[in-house]
């Protein structure tokens, strides 16, 4: 009898122990311990993904047609044999990229050899503020017009003419009547004269413009002219490159790096703004910037400076030899 009571007491105690353990485990599950609870992921808003691409933003020169910066680059690198490239004094494989890549990186240096124009005039817009443009279309067809590109002294360097309605756009390639190119830093302006059907002459003036950089290419040379007036900062007593000047030199270096890798480079500065000591310092500043971008020692770049035969602001000329060094 006593053994039976002892066994029943043991079994009762064991049942209480298991019940306590189950309750404890249940409490742990409810508190986040032990077995992980189910996770439900649910969107707060039923909003579809956008199907349109964001707009592309390109920096362009004022009045420059957008199509010019989307043109494919030429095949100057593709036309050179590997043996010719290896003979260069410096060769950087990273710039030997496909000529089919669109590179809208140029901002301020005009490249006529790639089809770019120095300036785009808008004659109809110029005439929109005067009475001749308010005539009906039949009367405007009887008009005769002429436009002169004049320099800062009012001298005409190029003349355009025609009859009928003036064109919406007039492209100026940068060459004057004498075949010479416009000068960087020089101010130019378009002067439009429209003679209506009644013989009245109306004169309108476009906005003045000037170019900060111009690159010219021929079979024997490649030259980049930059406006020395904007290269250097005048806000401090110490001579230094302006932020815009750094952008110009960066762009010029990119042109050299892409089209003439390994060619001998020469930097020349001619301006009346700086004294002889400042001229030397200015050339060194530009030379160091170009050498760093081309990854060559500054001593590998030729340099010169002068205050003779230079206009007030002057120009920095970066040139390469017609063929690479052996």
Buried (B, 14 or more C-beta within 10 A) or exposed (E): EEEEEEEEEEEEEEEEEEEEEEEEEEEEEEEEEEEEEEEEEEEEEEEEEEEEEEEEEEEBBEBBBEEBBEEEBBEBBEEBEEEEBEBBEBBEEEBBEEBEEEBBEBBBBBBBBBEBBBBBBBBBBBBEEEEBBEBEEEEBEBBBBBBBBBBEEEEEBBEBEBEEBBBEEBEBBBBBEEEEBBBBBBEBBBBBBBBBBEEEEBEBEBEEBBBBBBBBBEEEEBBBBBBBBBBBBEEEEEBBBBEBBBBBBBBBBBBBBBBBBBBBBBBBBBBBBBEEEBBBBBBBBBBBBBBEBBEBEBEBBEBEBBBEEBBEBBBBBBBBBEEBEE
